[in-house]
Amino acid sequence: MVDNKARRPTTACGTIKMLAFVALIAAAWSGMGREGASAADVAEVLQFCSTCHGPDGRSVSSKFPRLAGQHKDYIVAQLQAFRNDTRTAPHAQNYLDYLTMWGLVAHLSDPSIEAIAAFYASQAPVAGEPGVSPEIAAGKRVYTEGIPSESIPACISCHGARAEGNGPIPRLAGQYQDYLARQLEAFETWARQNVTMHAVSMNLTPERISEVTAYLSTL
């Protein structure tokens, strides 16, 4: 049997290290100010980003979203929301990830954010893994047709025929299933606030979430 009390110091130590990392990032970025940033500055930021999101935005962990091929306008909006502290923190267990993002972008200028977003938008997106299953087929129906009897709208109307998104509407195709599922759950509970997405997700059961995200991961 695992002694939970024995694990607490390790958890606390990890938290302290993460907070120290966030403080270090914020201090390093403070010299950049809001007037702009050089190519070297942006390259340094991207190096930090690659720790979680991969060197070209192709994250190797479903804990972190793939940014390669994501729309520039969407990335800009999210980075500005983190910087301005207007993007609500996700569920409590992900709060340190939120702090890390805030620490990374808190001192970035708008030109720096634009450059970072442009870099990731210019990368080739990750292709989904084709698959055939009843769950994927059901997810395709949810995505393309919705389920009127369950008050579930079709995702295709905003995110496009192949979930490619457009401008401020994010690309969903090829994203990690687990990551997409967590975001839908966060929208439903208002842990991540977005009026439109809350209305979309509020009637999605865990089964429907699993179905539609399984389908998206194949695109």
Secondary structure, 3 states (H helix, E strand, C coil): CCCHHHHHHHHHHHHHHHHHHHHHHHHHHHCCCCCCCCHHHHHHHHHHHHHHHCCCCCCCCCCCCCCCCCCHHHHHHHHHHHHCCCCCCCCHHHHHHHHHHHHHHCCCCHHHHHHHHHHHHHCCCCCCCCCCCHHHHHHHHHHHHCEHHHCECCCHHHHCCCCCCECCECCCCCCCHHHHHHHHHHHHHCCCCCHHHHHHHCCCCHHHHHHHHHHHCCC
